[in-house]
């Protein structure tokens, strides 16, 4: 299957005698794509050893699904760079 592609699916059955006709209703569905953006991140507070951020959760088509059928975001990845080009 390809991402962001609409498919039409229907079924028929077979037994030892033969095949049925295509009697089921067809169903159209679209495969998802990668999320388009993570949401808007905002710095909110800090202490000597912590940083606090908030972000607006993405919805609808930004999730990689559609407005009518958004995909569930499993987790967010956060990258942080202290400007020293080292490992964290």
N, C-alpha and C positions, 0 to 999 in steps of 0.2 A: 504494500500500500504506500501511497505517497502522502506527504503532509499537505494540508490545505486543499484537499481534493474531495469533491462530492461523489459519493457512490450511491447506487440504487441496489437494494438487496431484496430478494424474494426467495421463496423456498418451494420445493416439491419433494416428494418421497419416492422411494423405490423399495420393492420387495422381490421375492423370487419370480413373480409373474411379470412384473414390468414396472414402468414409471408412471406416476400420476402426472396430470397436467399441472401447469403453473397456476395453482389455485389461491395461493396466499396473496394478500395485498403487498404491493411493493412499498418499501420504506426507504426514504432518502436520508443520508447522514453524511456529515463532513468530518474528515479527520482533522485533528488539531494541528497547531503550529507552535513554535516557540513563543513564549511571552514576548510582548513588544517592549515593555519597560517595567521596572521594578516598583514604580510609585514615586512620589515626591518625598525625599528625605530632608529632614530639618534638624539642625542642631538645637537642643533644648537646654542643656545644663552641663556643668562640669565641676569636678572637685580636683584635688591635687592628684588623685590616682584614677579618676573615672571620667568618661564622656557619656552623655545621654543623648540619644537621637530618637526621633519618632518618624514614622512614614505613613503615608496614605496607602492603604491596600489597593491593589489594582482590581478592576472589575470588568465584566463584559468581554469585549473583543481583545482588550489588552492582555488577558490571561492566556491567550492562544486559542480560545474557543470562539464562541459567538456571543452576541448580546443576549440572545435567548437561551443559550446553553454554555455558560462560561466554564472553563476548566478549573479544578481546584489547585491552588498554589500549594505545593508540598512544603517548601521552605525557601527562605531568602538567604543569599550569600552576602556577607559584608566584607569588603576589602578595606584595610586601613594601612596607611603609609605614614611613617613618622619623618620622612624626608632623609633618613640616614641610609636608605637602600639596603637594610638588613632584614633578617628573618624576624618574625614576631613569635 
